Amino acid sequence: MTALAPRSLDALRAEPVWRRRLLAGGLGLLTHGTFLLAVSAMFLGLHDGLTSGHMHLSGASALALNALLALQFPLAHSFLLTARGRAWLARLFGRRHGQGLAPTIYAWSAALQILATFTLWSPSGTVWWEARGSALLAMNALHAAAWLFLGKALLDGGLGLQTGWIGWSAVWRGRRVQFPPLARAGLFAVCRQPIYLGFALILWTGPTWTPDRLLLATIWSAYCALGPLHKERRYLRRHGDAFASYQRDVPYMLPRLGRVA
């Protein structure tokens, strides 16, 4: 994503402060509120094996809707990271605010997609396995560890970028968006894609297994494995030799233990 051009920055600062901050702050509250709802829905949905969706279709209709919900996130998420997708995001709020608010709109769209997946899912009603007793404690601990891993990866990658904070807060202050430097510390020192790895881990852990969970875990895990390849090509163009060296030194997905900074 490119930073604001000087002309766009001048136009942004020429706008009344109250109007700029009303737009930026409102979008920020909307994005972060949606993010919290999406994470809550995903946590409850995965813990229960997607047995708590609010749609009640059955048969082929349910399968079609669930497959569509599972596919829409990786497809749209990947498109918005392409040059065309980023340009589309930048045009949503015009030349004055488009580039600055694009990271926030991207985070908001991702949160909306996740929220839609877990609230509009039609449960099959079939439970293959549900942990009890000591197995329940063990599976809950494993699931919690996967969530902690994902949270740590998000922090290491720059929580402001992941949640869209860097976009709306920059517009609020009348400044250019400052993207974080290439992440190489923490979990990024042991694998290049810890966020995607953490996302996959929360899909495959948990105390309840259903056909619904298997469908979602399979599709989203394939995205976790393949989606970052496009991201890495973009990082090569942006960071050049620095990222090429990082690729040579740090494995793609399976962590290199003993090097967490």
C-alpha positions as CSV (number, residue, x, y, z in Angstrom):
1,M,0.0,0.0,0.0
2,T,1.4,3.4,-0.9
3,A,1.6,6.3,1.5
4,L,-0.3,9.5,0.9
5,A,1.0,11.7,-1.9
6,P,2.0,15.3,-0.8
7,R,-1.0,16.8,-2.7
8,S,-3.4,14.4,-1.0
9,L,-1.8,15.2,2.4
10,D,-2.2,18.9,1.8
11,A,-5.9,18.4,0.9
12,L,-6.4,16.2,4.0
13,R,-5.0,18.9,6.2
14,A,-7.0,21.6,4.5
15,E,-10.3,19.8,5.5
16,P,-11.9,20.9,8.7
17,V,-10.4,18.9,11.6
18,W,-13.8,17.9,13.0
19,R,-15.0,16.4,9.7
20,R,-11.8,14.5,9.2
21,R,-11.8,13.1,12.7
22,L,-15.5,12.3,12.7
23,L,-14.9,10.1,9.6
24,A,-11.7,8.6,10.8
25,G,-12.9,8.0,14.4
26,G,-16.2,6.6,13.3
27,L,-14.6,4.2,10.9
28,G,-12.1,3.2,13.6
29,L,-14.8,2.4,16.1
30,L,-16.8,0.5,13.5
31,T,-13.7,-1.5,12.5
32,H,-12.5,-2.4,16.0
33,G,-16.0,-3.2,17.1
34,T,-16.5,-5.5,14.2
35,F,-13.1,-7.0,14.8
36,L,-14.0,-7.9,18.4
37,L,-17.4,-9.4,17.4
38,A,-15.7,-11.4,14.7
39,V,-13.0,-12.8,17.0
40,S,-15.7,-13.6,19.6
41,A,-17.8,-15.4,17.0
42,M,-14.8,-17.3,15.7
43,F,-13.7,-18.4,19.1
44,L,-17.2,-19.6,20.1
45,G,-17.8,-21.2,16.7
46,L,-14.5,-23.1,16.6
47,H,-14.8,-24.2,20.2
48,D,-18.2,-25.7,19.5
49,G,-17.3,-27.2,16.2
50,L,-19.6,-24.7,14.3
51,T,-22.7,-26.1,15.9
52,S,-23.9,-22.7,16.9
53,G,-24.5,-21.0,13.5
54,H,-27.7,-19.0,13.2
55,M,-28.9,-20.2,9.7
56,H,-30.9,-23.4,9.6
57,L,-30.8,-24.5,6.0
58,S,-30.5,-28.3,5.4
59,G,-29.3,-30.7,2.7
60,A,-27.8,-29.3,-0.5
61,S,-28.8,-25.7,0.4
62,A,-26.9,-25.8,3.6
63,L,-23.8,-27.4,2.0
64,A,-23.8,-24.8,-0.8
65,L,-24.2,-21.8,1.6
66,N,-21.5,-23.2,4.0
67,A,-19.1,-23.8,1.1
68,L,-19.7,-20.3,-0.1
69,L,-19.1,-18.9,3.3
70,A,-15.9,-20.9,3.6
71,L,-14.6,-19.7,0.2
72,Q,-15.6,-16.1,0.3
73,F,-13.0,-15.2,3.0
74,P,-9.8,-16.5,1.2
75,L,-11.0,-15.3,-2.2
76,A,-11.9,-11.8,-1.2
77,H,-9.0,-11.5,1.2
78,S,-6.6,-12.5,-1.5
79,F,-8.1,-10.2,-4.1
80,L,-7.9,-7.1,-1.9
81,L,-4.1,-7.7,-1.6
82,T,-3.6,-7.6,-5.3
83,A,-2.7,-4.3,-7.1
84,R,-6.3,-4.0,-8.4
85,G,-7.8,-4.8,-5.0
86,R,-5.6,-2.2,-3.2
87,A,-6.4,0.4,-5.9
88,W,-10.1,-0.4,-5.4
89,L,-9.8,0.1,-1.6
90,A,-8.0,3.4,-2.1
91,R,-10.8,4.7,-4.3
92,L,-13.6,4.1,-1.8
93,F,-13.1,7.4,0.1
94,G,-11.7,9.4,-2.8
95,R,-8.3,11.0,-3.3
96,R,-8.4,12.8,0.0
97,H,-8.9,9.9,2.3
98,G,-8.8,6.8,0.2
99,Q,-5.1,5.8,0.6
100,G,-5.1,6.7,4.3
101,L,-8.2,4.7,5.2
102,A,-7.4,1.7,2.9
103,P,-5.7,-0.3,5.7
104,T,-8.7,0.2,8.0
105,I,-11.2,-0.8,5.3
106,Y,-9.2,-3.9,4.6
107,A,-9.2,-4.9,8.2
108,W,-12.9,-4.1,8.5
109,S,-13.7,-6.2,5.4
110,A,-11.8,-9.2,6.9
111,A,-13.6,-8.9,10.2
112,L,-17.0,-8.7,8.4
113,Q,-16.1,-11.8,6.4
114,I,-15.2,-13.8,9.5
115,L,-18.3,-12.6,11.3
116,A,-20.5,-13.6,8.4
117,T,-18.9,-17.0,8.2
118,F,-19.6,-17.9,11.8
119,T,-23.0,-16.3,12.2
120,L,-24.5,-17.3,8.9
121,W,-23.3,-20.9,9.0
122,S,-25.9,-23.7,8.8
123,P,-24.9,-26.4,11.3
124,S,-25.2,-30.0,10.0
125,G,-26.4,-31.3,13.3
126,T,-23.8,-34.1,13.2
127,V,-21.2,-34.3,16.0
128,W,-18.5,-36.8,15.3
129,W,-16.6,-36.4,18.6
130,E,-16.9,-34.2,21.7
131,A,-14.2,-34.3,24.4
132,R,-15.2,-35.2,28.0
133,G,-13.4,-35.2,31.3
134,S,-9.6,-35.1,31.1
135,A,-9.8,-35.1,27.3
136,L,-11.8,-31.9,27.4
137,L,-9.2,-30.2,29.7
138,A,-6.4,-31.3,27.3
139,M,-8.2,-30.1,24.2
140,N,-9.2,-26.8,25.7
141,A,-5.6,-26.3,26.8
142,L,-4.4,-27.1,23.3
143,H,-6.9,-24.8,21.7
144,A,-6.0,-22.0,24.1
145,A,-2.3,-22.4,23.3
146,A,-3.2,-22.1,19.5
147,W,-5.0,-18.8,20.2
148,L,-2.1,-17.5,22.3
149,F,0.3,-18.4,19.4
150,L,-1.9,-16.5,17.0
151,G,-2.2,-13.5,19.3
152,K,1.6,-13.4,19.7
153,A,2.1,-13.6,16.0
154,L,-0.3,-10.7,15.5
155,L,1.6,-8.6,18.0
156,D,4.9,-9.5,16.4
157,G,3.6,-8.6,13.0
158,G,2.2,-5.2,14.1
159,L,-1.2,-5.2,15.8
160,G,-1.9,-1.7,14.4
161,L,-1.6,-3.1,10.8
162,Q,-3.6,-6.2,11.5
163,T,-6.5,-4.3,13.1
164,G,-6.5,-1.3,10.8
165,W,-5.4,1.1,13.5
166,I,-2.6,2.6,11.4
167,G,-5.0,3.8,8.7
168,W,-7.7,5.7,10.6
169,S,-5.4,7.0,13.3
170,A,-3.1,8.5,10.6
171,V,-6.1,10.3,9.0
172,W,-7.2,11.4,12.5
173,R,-3.9,13.1,13.0
174,G,-3.6,14.4,9.4
175,R,-0.5,12.4,8.7
176,R,0.7,9.8,6.2
177,V,0.2,6.2,7.0
178,Q,3.4,4.7,8.5
179,F,3.6,1.0,7.8
180,P,5.7,-1.1,10.2
181,P,9.1,-2.4,9.0
182,L,9.6,-5.9,7.8
183,A,8.8,-8.2,10.8
184,R,11.7,-10.4,11.6
185,A,11.6,-10.7,15.4
186,G,9.6,-12.8,17.8
187,L,7.7,-15.6,16.0
188,F,8.8,-14.2,12.7
189,A,12.4,-15.3,13.6
190,V,11.3,-18.9,13.6
191,C,9.0,-18.9,10.5
192,R,8.0,-16.4,7.9
193,Q,4.3,-16.9,8.2
194,P,3.4,-17.3,11.9
195,I,0.0,-15.6,11.6
196,Y,-1.2,-18.0,9.0
197,L,0.3,-20.9,11.0
198,G,-1.5,-19.7,14.1
199,F,-4.8,-19.3,12.1
200,A,-4.4,-22.9,10.9
201,L,-3.7,-24.2,14.4
202,I,-6.9,-22.7,15.9
203,L,-8.8,-24.4,13.1
204,W,-7.5,-27.9,13.9
205,T,-7.7,-27.7,17.7
206,G,-10.7,-27.7,19.9
207,P,-12.9,-30.1,21.9
208,T,-15.7,-30.7,19.3
209,W,-15.4,-32.2,15.8
210,T,-18.1,-32.1,13.2
211,P,-18.3,-32.2,9.4
212,D,-18.8,-28.5,9.5
213,R,-15.4,-28.0,11.2
214,L,-13.7,-30.3,8.8
215,L,-15.0,-28.4,5.8
216,L,-14.0,-25.0,7.1
217,A,-10.6,-26.2,8.4
218,T,-9.7,-27.9,5.1
219,I,-10.6,-24.8,3.0
220,W,-9.0,-22.2,5.3
221,S,-5.9,-24.3,5.9
222,A,-5.3,-24.6,2.2
223,Y,-5.5,-20.8,2.1
224,C,-3.1,-20.5,5.0
225,A,-0.6,-22.6,3.1
226,L,-1.0,-21.1,-0.3
227,G,-2.2,-17.5,0.3
228,P,1.1,-16.2,1.7
229,L,2.9,-17.1,-1.5
230,H,1.3,-14.0,-3.2
231,K,2.2,-11.9,-0.1
232,E,5.8,-13.0,-0.3
233,R,6.0,-12.0,-4.0
234,R,4.7,-8.5,-3.0
235,Y,7.2,-8.3,-0.2
236,L,10.1,-9.2,-2.6
237,R,9.1,-6.2,-4.8
238,R,8.8,-3.9,-1.8
239,H,11.8,-5.0,0.3
240,G,14.1,-6.5,-2.3
241,D,17.3,-8.1,-1.0
242,A,16.3,-7.7,2.6
243,F,13.3,-10.0,2.2
244,A,15.2,-12.4,-0.1
245,S,17.8,-12.8,2.6
246,Y,15.0,-13.3,5.2
247,Q,13.6,-16.0,2.9
248,R,16.9,-17.8,2.8
249,D,17.4,-17.7,6.6
250,V,13.9,-18.4,7.9
251,P,11.6,-21.3,6.9
252,Y,8.3,-20.6,5.3
253,M,5.8,-22.2,7.7
254,L,7.3,-24.9,10.0
255,P,9.0,-23.0,12.8
256,R,12.7,-23.1,13.5
257,L,12.8,-23.7,17.3
258,G,15.1,-22.0,19.7
259,R,15.3,-18.6,17.9
260,V,12.3,-16.6,19.3
261,A,13.5,-13.1,20.0
